[in-house]
């Protein structure tokens, strides 16, 4: 069961949408804990309404704006047109360079993988012999597989 404790203030202020208000009222009808929370909150709000309105001291506004002016940072100098143009083109150039580097690294990695496959193409062609050995981890394993392949082809 979801307790609508977070919605009680809005409920007491009449700020809930009709569907939410119906849900809260239905829940309050059956939940003593939430009714007690609503009553405590209503009593607190009633006390707050009896307090006199808070008014700032007579010179508050003057002191506030004086402090604001004192705390205001000095205006920063704006970069010139040259600096703006330089950085305007530097961003796309950096992005292009990063993409080119990624492409080069990816292509070289793929080519190295293709080269390794080409070097062991004879092993890939005799996959059944390789699979029967279970794993080819070293150069010696590859030689054993190659010898098995040779033996397979002898009459």
N, C-alpha and C positions, 0 to 999 in steps of 0.2 A: 504494500500500500504506500502510495506517495503522499507525503504530508506537504501541504502547500504553504509552508512557513515563510518562504521567500515572497509569496504573493500577498501576505496579510496586510502589509502597509498599503499596497495599491488597492486592495479590497476595501479597507477602511476609508481611503481617500476617494473611492468611487472611480478609480482609474483603470479598472479591468475591462477587457472586452466581454461582451455578454456570455460567450461560451465559457470563458475562464471564471467569470463570476458565478455561473451556475455550478461549475465543478467545485469551487471553493465552498459555496453554500451547502452543497450536498455532502461534502467531506466534513464540514463543521457540524452538520446535523448528527453525524455518527462518531465523531472523534472528540473525546473530552480533553485530551492533551492539546489539540489545536484550538479548541474553544478557550481554554485557559490562556494560551499564548495570545490569542486575539484580544481577550479581555485585558491582559497586562499591557499590551501594545496600545489599546484604546485609551487606557488610563494614563499612560505616559504621554500620548499625543494631546490629551485634554489638559494635562499640566503644562505642557509646552505652549499651548495656545493661550494660557492665562498669563504667561510672562509678558512684560512690557516689550515692545519692539526694540531691538538693538539699534542704537544710533551711534554713529561715529562721533568722536570728539570734534569740537568746533574747527580745529585746524587740521583735521585728518587729511582732507583732500590736498591741502597745500603741502603738507609734509610728504604725502605719498608721491606726488608728482616731482617734488624736489629730489627725493631719493631715487626715483626712476631715472631722472636726468643724470644724477651722479653715477649711477650704476651702468648707464648706457655705454657700450663699448665704442671706441673710436671707429669711425667708418674706415673700412678696409679699402685700400687702393685697388681699383679695378684694373685688370690686365689690359694691355693695349690690343689693338687689332692684330698686330703681328703674332703675339702670343696665342690669341684665339685661333688664328688661321693655322699656326703650327700644330696645336693640339687637335684641331678639328680633323686634320688629315692623319695624325699619328695614330689615333684609335683604330680606324679601318686598316691601316698598314700593319699594326701589331696583330690584329685578328687574322689578316691574310697570311702573315708570316707564321703564326701558330698553326693555321690550317695546313700550310705547305709542309711544315716540319712533321706534323702528324701523318700526312699522306706519304712522305718519304720514309718515315720509320715503319709505317704499316706495310708499304710496298716492299721494303727491304726484308722485313720479317717474313712476308709471304713468299718472296723469292728464295730465301734461305730454306724455307720449308719445302718448296717445290724442288729445289736442288737436292735436298736430302732424299726426297722421294725418288727422284730420277736416278740417284746413285744406287738405290736399292730396288730398282724396278724389277730386276730378275727375281728378287725375293717376293715381290708382290705378285708376280705372275704365277709363282708356285705357292700360292696361299695355303693350300692343303698341307704341304710339307712344313711350312712355317707354323701353322696351327697345331700340327701334331707335336711339335717340339714344345709348345705352350708359350714360350716367350723368347724373344731375341733381344738381349740387353747389351751384348758386347760384340766386338768385331769377331771374336772367336765363335760366338753363337752363330753369326752370319756365315762363317766358313763351314760350320757343321751343317747348316741348312743347305748350303751350296753343294756340299758333298752328298747329302741325302738326295738332292735333286739329280746329281750325276748318276748315282746308283739307281735311281728310279728309271732313268732312260736306258740303262744297259739291258741287253737281252738276256 
